Amino acid sequence: MSVSDEQRPAPPAEYSGANTHAFGPGRHLRSRSKVLPEHARGHNRALVLQTLYHAGAMSRADLSRETGLTRVTISDLVAEFIADGIVIEMGVREAVGPGKPPILIDIDRIGHQILGLDLSGPSAFTGAVLSLDGDVLERREVPRPDSPDGEAAYAALHELAKTLVAASTQPLLGVGIGTPGVVRPDGLVLSSPNLGWTNFPLEAKLGIDLDLPVLARNDANAAVLAEYTFGDAKADFMLIKIGKGVGAGLITGSQPLLGSRFAAGEIGHVVVGTDGGPRCACGKDGCLEAWLSVSRLRAALDSDADARDEILRDAGTRMAIAIAPIVAALDLSEVVLSGPADLLDGILIDAAIETLHARTLEGVFEDVVVRRTHQEDIVLRGAAVMVLSGQLGVS
């Protein structure tokens, strides 16, 4: 779920050989552009796989009815998918009338796996081998470098990825990475101060080192894809990822919003209020991240446990101050939070709802929902969605 292949900037020349081991030509769905004749086959491939992925096993005739494609087109595509190992025949449906019972087909959900990597944790990089349905099968982690050291960060990531490759038990569809920072659609990390990366070709470099397709995105942008695909989210919402830092991912009109600088959702370094505040890692005082990050909240609560309610209420209020203009400008239906339940549930969310309603137009935005996601491993699962979308056109 990113810009189309035609819009993807080219990776640096030294990494031009990366990501050439694709599972099959994929198309990104929910494109606003008209499907041109030369793109019709790719569009049809994605439509068939998307339908099978979400609806489950069905016959070729069922698939033709669901997609609106002719039976000849379905037959050709299914034969191609079976030859490529993407789709398998599941056996015949129980007969309910005269005639030959139809053969059911489905995506080969157990024949391939996905690697997901989450670099947003406060003390460790986390990775997992996942099924095509986003279930975590094997989990590993490595310590996060103590200081922002780009070479050390990549070395730790590479070691984690190699361990997971060895732990996989089926061919890998690809690798998805959720990383803090501003990430270009070709996986080049423009800026990630917490990891010491500037203009770092993460996607291309790891793709070459692992000899696998790799997709890298901002961790909040990965998380928002998981909430949209596997969660209960609506077509217009913001997901705020609260961990070592604070960032957001946005879905509007069922499409991810990246922005002209690929920095949509970078709310962590918005200064909240005019009363100063804690010094942020970026050098400014009073950034949202300085008020709301997990490390800041835990440190504040440890130093003054008696002020717990006040600390959490203030954090929720400042978060709402930052996001109220975004909710109003984009007419969002809900705001989903991802982070520790003991910090977010209750006082913090209640204060955020109260402040959000107070700072938006009365009678218009009163039904905006603020809630915590029910998903665990949301960045890892979002990384799986990235690979499914990039490789199969499924989201």
C-alpha positions in Angstrom: 0.0 0.0 0.0 2.2 2.7 -1.3 2.8 4.7 -4.4 2.6 2.7 -7.6 5.7 1.1 -9.1 5.7 3.8 -11.8 6.1 6.4 -9.1 8.7 4.7 -7.0 12.1 6.6 -7.0 15.0 4.5 -8.2 17.3 3.2 -5.5 20.9 4.3 -5.4 22.9 2.8 -8.3 25.1 0.6 -6.0 21.9 -1.2 -4.9 20.2 -1.4 -8.2 20.1 -5.2 -8.1 18.0 -5.4 -4.9 14.5 -6.8 -4.8 14.8 -8.7 -8.0 13.7 -12.0 -6.5 10.0 -11.1 -6.4 7.3 -13.8 -5.8 5.3 -12.5 -8.7 4.3 -9.2 -10.2 2.2 -7.3 -7.7 0.0 -4.3 -8.0 -0.9 -1.8 -5.2 -4.6 -1.7 -4.7 -6.9 1.2 -4.1 -5.3 3.3 -6.8 -7.1 6.5 -7.8 -5.8 6.2 -11.4 -7.8 4.5 -14.1 -6.7 1.0 -15.0 -5.0 1.2 -18.5 -5.2 -1.7 -20.9 -1.5 -2.4 -20.5 -2.0 -2.7 -16.7 -5.2 -4.8 -16.9 -3.5 -8.1 -16.3 -1.7 -6.9 -13.2 -4.9 -5.4 -11.9 -6.8 -8.7 -12.5 -4.0 -10.7 -10.8 -4.3 -8.5 -7.7 -8.1 -8.6 -7.8 -8.2 -12.4 -7.8 -5.6 -12.8 -5.1 -7.3 -10.1 -2.9 -10.6 -11.9 -3.2 -9.1 -15.2 -2.3 -7.1 -13.8 0.5 -10.1 -12.3 2.3 -12.9 -14.7 1.2 -11.0 -17.9 1.5 -11.4 -21.1 -0.6 -13.8 -21.0 -3.5 -14.4 -22.4 -6.9 -13.3 -20.9 -10.1 -16.9 -20.1 -10.9 -17.4 -18.4 -7.5 -14.3 -16.4 -8.2 -15.6 -15.3 -11.5 -18.8 -14.1 -9.9 -17.1 -12.3 -7.1 -14.6 -10.5 -9.3 -16.7 -9.9 -12.4 -14.0 -11.4 -14.5 -14.8 -14.0 -17.2 -14.3 -17.6 -16.5 -11.7 -17.8 -19.3 -9.7 -15.0 -17.6 -10.1 -16.7 -14.2 -9.0 -20.1 -15.6 -5.9 -18.5 -17.2 -4.9 -16.6 -14.0 -5.5 -19.5 -11.7 -3.4 -21.8 -13.9 -0.6 -19.2 -13.7 -0.9 -18.9 -10.0 -0.8 -22.7 -9.5 2.3 -22.9 -11.7 3.9 -20.1 -9.6 3.1 -21.9 -6.3 0.8 -19.0 -5.2 -2.5 -20.9 -5.3 -3.3 -24.5 -4.6 -6.3 -26.7 -5.2 -8.0 -27.7 -1.9 -10.2 -30.6 -3.1 -13.8 -30.7 -4.2 -16.8 -29.0 -2.5 -19.5 -31.4 -1.1 -22.0 -32.0 -3.9 -25.5 -30.5 -3.3 -27.0 -31.4 -6.7 -26.3 -33.1 -10.0 -23.2 -32.5 -11.9 -19.5 -32.6 -11.2 -18.6 -31.0 -7.8 -16.4 -27.9 -8.2 -12.7 -27.9 -7.2 -12.0 -25.3 -4.5 -8.9 -23.1 -4.7 -7.2 -20.8 -2.3 -3.9 -19.0 -1.7 -1.3 -21.4 -0.4 -1.4 -20.0 3.1 1.0 -22.5 4.7 3.3 -22.8 1.7 5.0 -19.5 2.2 6.0 -17.3 5.2 6.9 -13.7 5.8 9.7 -12.0 7.8 8.6 -9.0 9.9 11.1 -6.6 11.6 10.1 -3.9 14.2 12.9 -1.4 15.0 10.7 0.9 17.1 11.1 -0.8 20.5 12.7 1.1 23.4 15.3 -1.5 24.2 15.3 -4.2 21.5 14.7 -4.8 17.8 12.0 -7.4 17.4 11.4 -9.8 14.5 9.2 -12.7 13.6 8.4 -15.3 11.1 4.7 -14.8 10.2 2.1 -16.7 8.3 0.4 -15.1 5.3 -2.5 -14.5 7.6 -0.3 -12.3 9.9 0.1 -14.8 12.7 3.4 -14.9 14.5 5.1 -18.3 14.2 8.6 -17.6 15.5 9.8 -14.6 17.4 13.4 -13.3 18.0 14.9 -10.1 19.3 18.3 -8.4 19.7 19.4 -5.6 22.0 19.0 -2.1 20.5 22.3 -0.2 20.3 22.6 2.1 23.4 23.4 5.2 21.3 22.4 6.3 17.8 25.0 4.5 15.8 23.9 3.8 12.2 26.5 1.0 11.6 25.7 -0.7 14.9 21.9 -0.5 14.3 22.2 -2.1 10.8 24.6 -4.8 12.2 22.0 -5.7 14.8 19.2 -5.7 12.3 21.1 -7.8 9.9 21.9 -10.4 12.6 18.3 -10.5 13.6 17.1 -11.0 10.1 19.6 -13.8 9.4 18.4 -15.6 12.5 14.8 -15.4 11.4 15.7 -16.6 7.9 17.2 -19.7 9.5 14.1 -20.1 11.7 11.7 -20.1 8.7 10.3 -23.4 7.6 8.8 -22.4 4.3 9.9 -20.3 1.3 9.9 -16.6 2.3 7.6 -14.3 0.4 9.6 -11.3 1.5 10.8 -9.2 4.4 8.9 -6.2 5.8 10.6 -3.6 8.1 8.9 -1.0 10.3 11.5 1.6 11.3 11.4 5.0 13.1 12.0 8.0 10.9 11.1 9.4 7.6 11.2 6.7 4.9 11.0 7.2 1.2 8.7 4.8 -0.8 11.8 3.0 -2.1 12.9 2.2 1.4 15.6 4.9 1.7 15.6 6.2 5.3 15.9 10.0 4.9 16.2 10.6 8.6 16.1 8.4 11.7 17.9 10.2 14.5 17.2 7.5 17.1 19.0 5.0 14.9 21.7 7.2 13.5 20.6 6.9 9.8 20.5 9.7 7.2 19.8 8.9 3.6 20.4 5.2 4.4 19.3 2.7 1.7 17.8 0.3 4.2 15.5 -1.6 1.8 18.0 -2.0 -1.0 21.0 -2.9 1.3 19.2 -5.6 3.3 17.6 -6.9 0.1 21.1 -7.6 -1.3 22.5 -9.0 2.0 19.6 -11.4 2.4 18.9 -12.1 -1.3 15.2 -11.6 -0.6 12.6 -9.0 -1.5 12.6 -6.3 1.2 10.1 -3.5 1.9 10.9 -0.8 4.5 8.4 1.8 5.9 8.0 4.0 8.8 6.9 2.0 11.8 3.7 3.9 12.3 2.8 3.6 8.7 3.4 -0.2 9.0 1.2 -0.3 12.1 -1.7 1.6 10.4 -1.7 -1.1 7.6 -2.1 -3.8 10.2 -5.0 -2.0 11.9 -6.7 -1.5 8.5 -6.2 -5.1 7.2 -6.5 -7.2 10.4 -8.2 -4.8 12.9 -11.5 -3.0 13.3 -10.5 0.3 11.7 -12.7 2.4 9.4 -11.7 3.9 6.0 -10.5 7.2 7.6 -8.5 7.1 10.7 -5.2 7.9 12.4 -3.0 5.4 14.3 -0.6 6.9 16.8 2.3 4.6 17.7 3.6 5.4 21.2 6.9 3.7 22.1 10.4 5.0 22.3 9.1 7.8 20.1 5.7 9.0 18.9 4.5 8.8 15.3 1.3 8.4 13.4 0.1 6.7 10.3 -3.0 7.9 8.4 -5.6 6.2 6.2 -7.9 8.4 4.3 -10.5 7.1 1.8 -9.0 3.6 2.3 -5.6 4.8 1.1 -2.4 5.5 3.0 -1.4 9.1 3.2 2.3 9.6 2.8 2.7 13.3 2.0 4.9 15.1 -0.4 7.9 14.7 1.9 6.9 11.2 2.9 6.5 12.6 6.4 2.8 12.5 6.9 2.1 11.6 10.5 5.4 12.9 11.9 3.6 14.5 14.9 6.2 13.5 17.5 8.2 16.7 17.1 5.2 19.1 17.0 5.6 21.5 20.0 2.5 21.2 22.1 1.6 24.4 23.9 3.5 27.6 24.7 4.6 26.6 28.2 7.9 25.1 27.4 8.2 21.5 28.6 10.7 18.7 28.7 13.7 18.9 26.4 13.2 16.6 23.3 15.9 14.5 21.7 15.6 16.8 18.7 16.8 19.8 20.8 13.4 21.6 21.1 11.4 22.0 24.3 7.9 20.6 24.7 7.6 18.3 21.6 4.7 15.8 21.8 7.2 13.0 22.0 8.9 14.6 25.0 5.5 14.5 26.8 4.1 11.2 25.5 6.8 8.7 24.8 6.8 5.5 26.9 10.2 6.2 28.4 9.2 9.8 29.4 5.9 8.7 31.0 7.5 5.8 32.9 10.3 8.0 34.2 7.8 10.7 35.3 5.6 8.1 37.1 8.6 6.5 38.8 9.8 9.8 40.1 6.3 10.9 41.4 3.9 8.0 41.7 1.5 10.2 43.7 1.0 12.4 40.6 0.1 9.5 38.3 -3.4 10.8 37.4 -2.1 14.3 36.7 0.8 13.0 34.5 -1.4 10.8 32.4 -4.2 13.4 32.1 -1.7 16.0 30.9 -0.2 13.6 28.4 -3.6 12.8 26.9 -4.6 16.5 26.8 -1.4 17.4 25.0 -1.8 14.6 22.5 -5.4 15.8 21.7 -4.1 19.4 21.2 -1.7 18.1 18.6 -4.2 15.9 16.7 -7.4 18.0 16.9 -6.5 20.1 13.8 -5.6 16.9 11.9 -8.9 15.2 12.8 -10.8 18.3 11.7 -8.8 18.9 8.5 -9.1 15.3 7.3 -12.5 14.6 8.8 -11.3 11.4 10.5 -13.6 8.9 12.1 -11.4 7.6 14.8 -8.0 7.8 16.4 -6.4 4.5 17.4 -3.5 4.3 19.9 -0.8 1.6 19.9 1.2 1.3 23.1 1.2 -0.1 26.7 -2.3 -0.6 28.1 -1.3 0.5 31.6 -0.3 3.9 30.3 -3.0 4.5 27.6 -6.2 3.0 28.9 -8.4 5.0 31.2 -7.2 8.4 32.3 -5.0 9.2 29.2 -7.6 8.3 26.6 -10.4 9.9 28.6 -8.5 13.2 28.8 -7.8 12.9 25.1 -11.4 12.4 24.2 -12.5 15.4 26.4 -9.9 17.7 24.9 -10.5 16.6 21.3 -14.2 17.3 21.6 -13.5 20.6 23.2 -11.2 21.7 20.4 -13.2 20.7 17.4 -16.5 21.9 16.0 -19.4 21.1 18.3 -22.0 18.7 16.8 -19.7 17.6 14.0 -16.8 15.7 15.6 -18.4 14.5 18.8 -18.6 10.9 17.5 -14.9 10.6 16.8 -13.7 7.5 18.6 -10.4 7.4 20.5 -9.4 3.8 21.4 -6.4 1.6 21.9 -5.8 -1.1 19.3 -6.6 -4.7 20.3 -3.7 -6.0 18.2 -0.4 -7.2 19.6 2.7 -7.1 17.4 1.1 -4.5 15.3 4.3 -3.3 13.5 5.3 -6.9 12.8 1.8 -7.6 11.4 1.9 -4.4 9.4 5.2 -5.5 7.9 3.5 -8.7 6.7 0.8 -6.5 5.1 3.5 -4.5 3.3 5.0 -7.7 1.8 1.5 -9.1 0.9 0.7 -5.8 -0.9 4.1 -5.4 -2.5 4.4 -9.0 -3.7 0.8 -10.1 -4.4 -1.3 -6.9 -4.4 -3.1 -8.1 -1.3 -4.0 -5.7 1.5 
